[in-house]
C-alpha cells in the first residue's frame, strides 16, 4: 500500500484552509477536508492519471473547491 507524506508547510496550509471554510459555514471545512481525502485516495489508486509537469510534480484538482493537490512520486529503486 502506498503511503502519503505531507510536507509540514502543506499540513499547515490544509489546517488553515479547513479553519477558514469552517468559519464561513459550519461543516464546510470538514467538507473540504473530505474532498482532499478523496483526491488523495484517487492519487494513491491511480498515480499515473495525471501527467508530470516540467518540474516533475503532478497535480489533481479538487471537485468542489478551487484547490489542487500537488504531489510527486518516489523515484523507482534502481538497485545497488
N, C-alpha and C positions, 0 to 999 in steps of 0.2 A: 504494500500500500504506500502510495506517495505521501510525503509529508509537506505541509505548507509552513513556510517560515516567513514571518513578518519582520521587516526592518523596524527598529524602535520608532523611527520617525513615522512609519506607516501606521503602527499601532496607535500612536498619539493622535495622528490625523483622523483615524477611524473613530476614536473615542470622542474627539471634538465634534465631528460631524454628527454622530449619534446624539450627543448632547444638544447640539444646535437644533436638529429636527425635533427632538423631544420637547424643547422649549416652544417651538412653533405650534405643535399639536401633540397632545399626549398619545403615545403609541407610534407616532411617525418615525421616531428614532429607532424603535425596535423593528419597524417595517424595513427601514434602510439596512439595519444590521442583518436581517434575514435575507434581503436581496443580495448583499455582499456574500453571504454564505452560499447562496445558490450559485453565484458566479464562481466562487472557489470550488464548489463541487464539480461544476462543468469543466473547469480548468484541470482538475485532478483526473477526471474521466477522459477528457479529450484535449490534451495539452497541445496537440498539433493543429487544432482547428483554427488557430489564429496565426497568421504569417508573422515571421520575425521582422522587426524593423532594422534599420541600419545599425543601431547600437546593440542589437541582439536581444532587446526586450520584446515582449509581446503584450498586447492589451485586449481586454474584453470589457465591453460596456455593461453597465447595469441596465435593467429594463425600465424601471420606473423613475430612476433618479439620474441626474446629469453627471455621472461619475464613471471612471474607468478603473479597472484593476490592472495595474501594470505588473508584469511578472517576467521572470526568466527561468529557464530550466537548467538544471545542473549539466555540466559538461559530461559526456559519456566517459566512462572509465576506459582508458586506453591500454591498461596493463602495465607491467613493470618493465 
